[in-house]
Amino acid sequence: MPETHDRPSEQFTIRLRRYNPESGDAPYWDEHTVELEPHRSVLEGILQARDRFDGSIGIRCSCRQAICGSCGIRVNGEPSLACHTHLDAAKASAVDGVIEIEPMGNMLVIKDLIVDMDAVHWKKIQRVTPWLLAKQPVPEREYLVSKDSMVDVTQTMACIQCGACVSDCLAMEVDPGFIGPAALAKAYRFAGDPRDDQQDIRLKDLAEDPQGIFDCTHCFKCVEACPKGVNPMGQIMRLRRIAIDDQKIVDQNNGERHEATIVGLIKNYGLLHEAEMLPRSYGGNSWFGKFHPAAGKELLSSLPVAIRAVLRGKISPKIAIFGHKIPKQDLDAVKRIYDEVEGREERYELNLYITGYDEQDETPVAATAGGGESPVAPETEGSAS
């Protein structure tokens, strides 16, 4: 039966972050009390406040169906689609019962809740060549693509360009030049498409860019922020995997060497050996890497930071020199995991975005990037890995 909403209207207090750069005044908070049914959206609350109390409130919106991505804001500090966030849920997550509404982060504010998407978000989308570069010769009718290949890129195709991931990206907060999660997810949509003719060129470009795929810090904020389960960080990791394992790109940013170093250290020690990580990343993935001129230069430049860390008790000199020690049986267990993964004939990547049931035995399955299918529990259906 269709869901019914028969709860009476309630009063909700919304606190808006107001700012008009043209006025020259500093940002300020503006409170209004609206009266709506609890299941109504935060967007409806903002629009009621604008209609009844202050017509100058700035908000961008269009479809009101969580499809266009126009109404991206922050609700109680978390990135949200205003039209897809219920007032009762927003009130429940508010610290004092007052719903705080702010513009998205990492983008300049044009007015109130309206941010400049062109200057940051769309500029970075254009950076990754967001269209298919067709293989030649072009067939007379159409390209034939396997179902598995299309399922693989469907997750990134679900992006509605709302900018929520950009708003919460910690890497962009530190380095505004970082291409960003939304643009790199879009890059995978074409780099992962078998119809594209320049996968190698795309990946080389993104790997060699100091603010490209190796600038991501794995903070998972974009994964949590995305309202459509696109999993931008997962797409960045897949771009790296194809660039390193398939295209064999050894980039100028030491991304490939850094990853190989971490993998090797954990395999040998069971835990990360921080003191060996830097010299091996720059000088070679072995104990002798620290004697390479490039590694020596990096070690000298990081020495002041290491000394401060030792003085403040954040680094133990003994562990820094000799590394962590774990019981032999635990180290053997770690190595067995490596042996199993490295012993596979082909790489296996699970994409849980689209799931269904096998027509023959009705076993829940999830599409994989490796071209196969894997049984999954029913509760994972529709989730993002």
C-alpha positions in Angstrom: 0.0 0.0 0.0 1.2 3.5 -0.7 2.7 5.4 2.3 0.4 7.9 4.0 1.4 10.9 6.0 -1.3 11.9 8.4 0.8 13.6 11.1 -0.2 17.1 11.9 2.0 20.1 11.2 4.7 21.0 13.6 6.9 24.0 14.1 10.5 23.8 13.1 13.2 26.4 13.7 15.8 26.7 11.0 19.0 28.7 11.4 20.3 29.8 8.0 23.9 30.9 7.3 23.4 34.1 5.4 26.1 35.9 3.4 26.1 38.4 0.5 29.6 39.1 -0.7 28.4 42.2 -2.6 27.2 43.9 0.6 30.6 43.8 2.2 29.1 42.5 5.5 30.3 39.4 7.3 28.3 36.2 7.3 25.7 35.9 10.0 23.0 33.5 11.3 19.3 34.1 10.6 16.6 32.1 12.4 13.0 31.5 11.2 10.2 29.2 12.5 8.2 27.4 9.9 5.2 25.2 10.3 5.0 22.0 8.1 4.3 18.3 8.4 7.4 16.4 9.7 7.8 14.4 6.6 8.2 17.6 4.5 11.7 18.4 3.2 14.2 20.9 4.5 13.9 22.6 1.1 10.2 23.2 1.7 11.1 24.7 5.1 13.6 27.1 3.5 11.1 28.1 0.8 8.4 28.7 3.3 10.7 31.0 5.3 11.6 32.8 2.1 7.9 33.2 1.1 6.6 34.3 4.5 9.5 36.1 6.2 12.4 37.2 4.0 12.2 37.1 0.2 16.0 37.7 -0.1 17.0 34.2 1.1 19.1 32.7 -1.6 18.7 29.0 -2.4 19.2 27.1 -5.7 16.7 24.3 -6.5 14.8 22.7 -9.4 13.4 19.2 -9.5 12.6 18.7 -5.8 13.0 14.9 -6.5 16.6 14.3 -5.6 17.4 14.1 -9.3 18.9 17.4 -10.5 21.4 17.9 -7.6 20.7 21.7 -7.5 19.8 22.0 -3.8 23.0 20.7 -2.3 23.6 22.3 1.2 24.9 21.4 4.6 22.3 20.4 7.2 23.7 20.3 10.8 27.2 20.2 9.3 26.6 17.3 7.0 26.3 17.6 3.1 22.7 16.9 2.0 20.2 17.5 -0.7 17.7 19.9 0.8 14.8 18.2 -1.0 15.8 14.8 0.2 16.2 15.6 3.9 13.1 15.4 6.0 12.5 18.1 8.6 11.9 15.6 11.5 15.1 13.7 10.7 17.0 17.0 10.5 15.6 18.1 13.8 16.5 14.8 15.4 20.2 15.2 14.4 20.4 18.9 15.5 22.3 19.5 18.7 19.7 21.9 20.2 16.7 21.1 18.1 17.4 24.0 15.8 18.2 22.9 12.2 21.4 24.6 11.0 21.6 25.1 7.3 24.8 26.3 5.6 26.2 26.5 2.0 28.4 23.7 0.8 32.1 23.8 1.5 35.2 24.1 -0.7 33.3 26.5 -3.1 32.9 30.2 -3.1 29.5 31.5 -1.8 27.6 33.6 -4.4 24.8 34.4 -1.9 23.5 32.6 1.2 23.1 28.9 0.3 24.1 29.4 -3.4 27.7 28.5 -4.2 29.8 29.0 -7.4 29.7 25.5 -9.0 31.3 26.8 -12.2 34.5 27.9 -10.6 35.3 24.7 -8.8 33.0 21.7 -9.6 32.3 22.2 -13.3 35.8 23.4 -14.0 37.2 20.2 -12.6 34.7 18.0 -14.5 35.8 19.6 -17.7 39.4 18.8 -16.7 38.9 15.1 -17.1 37.6 15.2 -20.7 34.0 14.1 -19.7 33.0 12.5 -23.0 33.7 9.3 -24.9 36.7 9.2 -27.3 35.3 6.6 -29.6 37.4 3.7 -30.9 38.1 3.7 -34.7 36.8 2.7 -37.1 33.3 3.7 -35.9 30.9 0.8 -36.6 28.1 1.3 -39.1 25.4 0.7 -36.5 26.6 0.6 -32.8 29.3 -0.6 -30.5 28.6 -4.0 -28.9 29.4 -3.9 -25.2 29.0 -6.7 -22.7 26.5 -6.4 -19.9 29.2 -6.7 -17.3 31.2 -3.8 -18.8 28.1 -1.6 -18.7 27.2 -2.6 -15.2 30.8 -1.7 -14.2 30.4 2.0 -15.2 26.7 2.3 -14.1 27.7 3.2 -10.6 29.5 6.4 -11.8 26.7 7.2 -14.2 24.4 7.6 -11.2 26.2 10.8 -10.2 23.8 13.8 -10.3 26.6 16.4 -10.0 25.3 17.8 -6.7 28.8 18.6 -5.5 28.2 17.0 -2.0 31.5 15.0 -2.3 33.4 18.1 -3.3 31.9 20.0 -0.4 33.3 17.5 2.1 36.6 16.5 0.5 39.4 17.0 3.0 42.0 16.8 0.3 40.4 19.8 -1.6 40.3 21.7 1.7 44.0 21.4 2.0 44.8 21.5 -1.7 42.1 23.4 -3.7 43.8 22.3 -6.9 43.0 18.6 -6.3 40.9 17.4 -9.2 38.4 16.1 -6.7 36.2 13.1 -6.1 33.3 14.1 -8.5 35.6 14.7 -11.5 37.7 11.6 -10.9 34.5 9.5 -10.5 33.4 10.9 -13.9 36.9 10.1 -15.3 36.3 6.4 -14.4 33.0 6.5 -16.2 35.0 6.8 -19.4 38.3 5.2 -18.5 36.3 2.1 -17.5 34.2 2.1 -20.7 35.5 -0.4 -23.2 34.3 1.8 -26.0 36.8 4.5 -25.1 39.9 4.7 -27.3 42.3 6.6 -24.9 42.3 4.8 -21.6 46.0 4.8 -21.5 46.3 8.5 -22.2 43.6 9.4 -19.7 45.3 7.4 -16.9 48.8 8.7 -17.8 47.5 12.3 -17.5 45.7 11.7 -14.2 48.6 9.8 -12.7 51.3 12.3 -13.7 49.2 15.3 -12.4 50.5 16.2 -8.9 46.8 16.9 -8.0 45.4 13.9 -9.7 44.5 10.4 -8.6 47.4 10.1 -6.1 46.4 13.2 -4.3 43.4 11.5 -2.6 43.9 10.9 1.1 41.4 8.0 1.5 39.3 9.9 4.1 36.0 8.3 3.0 34.2 11.6 3.4 33.1 11.6 -0.3 31.7 8.1 0.2 29.6 9.2 3.2 28.5 12.4 1.5 27.2 11.0 -1.8 23.4 10.7 -1.8 23.5 8.3 -4.8 26.0 5.7 -3.7 28.5 6.6 -6.4 31.4 5.8 -4.1 33.8 8.4 -5.6 36.8 7.2 -3.5 36.2 3.7 -4.8 36.4 4.9 -8.4 39.6 6.8 -7.7 41.1 3.6 -6.3 40.0 1.7 -9.4 41.7 4.4 -11.6 44.9 3.8 -9.6 44.6 0.0 -10.0 44.2 0.2 -13.8 47.0 2.7 -14.1 49.4 0.7 -12.0 48.5 -2.9 -12.7 47.2 -2.7 -16.3 48.9 0.3 -17.9 52.1 -0.2 -15.8 52.4 3.6 -15.3 55.3 4.6 -13.1 54.4 8.2 -12.3 56.5 11.2 -11.3 54.5 11.6 -8.1 55.8 8.3 -6.7 52.3 7.0 -6.5 53.1 3.6 -7.9 56.3 3.3 -5.9 54.5 4.4 -2.7 51.8 1.9 -3.1 54.3 -0.9 -3.8 56.2 0.1 -0.7 53.2 -0.1 1.6 52.1 -3.4 0.2 55.6 -4.8 0.6 56.1 -3.5 4.2 52.8 -4.9 5.5 53.5 -8.2 3.9 57.0 -8.4 5.5 56.2 -6.9 8.9 52.4 -7.3 9.3 52.1 -3.6 10.1 53.4 -0.5 8.4 57.0 0.4 9.0 56.8 4.2 8.9 60.6 4.8 8.9 61.1 2.6 5.9 58.1 3.9 3.9 59.6 7.2 2.7 63.1 6.0 1.6 61.6 3.0 -0.1 59.1 5.1 -1.9 61.8 7.3 -3.4 64.8 5.1 -3.5 63.5 1.6 -4.2 61.4 -1.0 -2.5 64.2 -2.6 -0.4 66.2 -2.0 2.7 68.9 -0.4 0.5 66.5 2.3 -0.8 67.5 4.7 1.9 71.0 5.0 0.3 69.5 6.3 -3.0 70.2 10.1 -3.5 66.5 10.9 -4.0 65.6 9.1 -0.8 68.4 10.9 1.1 67.1 14.2 0.0 63.6 13.4 1.2 64.9 12.0 4.5 66.8 15.2 5.2 63.8 17.4 4.4 61.6 15.4 6.7 64.1 15.3 9.6 62.8 18.3 11.5 59.3 16.8 11.5 60.6 13.5 12.7 62.6 15.1 15.5 59.5 17.1 16.7 57.4 13.9 16.6 60.0 12.0 18.8 60.2 14.9 21.3 56.4 14.9 21.6 56.2 11.2 22.1 54.4 10.5 18.8 57.3 8.3 17.5 59.2 5.7 19.4 62.9 5.7 18.2 63.1 1.9 18.7 60.0 1.2 16.6 61.1 3.7 14.0 64.4 1.9 13.6 63.4 -1.7 14.0 59.7 -1.6 13.0 56.7 -3.2 14.7 56.8 -6.8 15.8 53.8 -9.0 15.8 53.5 -12.7 16.7 54.8 -15.1 14.1 51.4 -16.8 13.7 49.8 -13.5 13.0 52.5 -12.6 10.4 52.0 -16.0 8.8 48.2 -15.3 8.6 48.9 -11.9 6.9 51.2 -13.6 4.4 48.5 -16.3 3.6 46.1 -13.5 2.7 48.8 -12.1 0.3 49.4 -15.5 -1.2 45.7 -16.0 -1.9 45.2 -12.6 -3.4 48.4 -12.7 -5.5 47.7 -16.2 -6.6 44.5 -15.3 -8.5 44.7 -15.5 -12.2 42.9 -12.2 -12.6 42.1 -9.2 -10.4 38.7 -9.4 -8.7 36.9 -6.1 -7.9 33.4 -6.2 -6.4 30.9 -3.6 -7.4 27.8 -3.9 -5.2 26.0 -0.9 -6.7 23.8 -3.1 -8.9 22.6 -6.4 -7.6 19.9 -8.9 -8.6 19.0 -12.5 -8.7 20.2 -15.2 -11.0 17.4 -16.3 -13.2 18.2 -20.0 -12.7 18.7 -20.4 -8.9 17.6 -17.0 -7.6 20.9 -16.6 -5.8 21.6 -13.0 -5.0 24.5 -11.8 -7.2 26.6 -8.7 -7.5 28.3 -7.5 -10.7 32.0 -7.4 -10.6 34.5 -5.3 -12.6 36.4 -8.5 -13.4 33.6 -9.7 -15.6 32.1 -12.3 -13.2 29.4 -12.5 -10.6 29.7 -13.2 -6.9 27.0 -14.3 -4.4 26.1 -11.6 -1.9 23.8 -11.4 1.0 20.3 -9.9 0.2 20.8 -7.0 2.6 23.7 -5.7 0.5 21.4 -5.2 -2.5 21.7 -1.7 -3.9 24.6 -0.7 -1.7 28.0 0.7 -2.8 31.2 -1.0 -2.1 
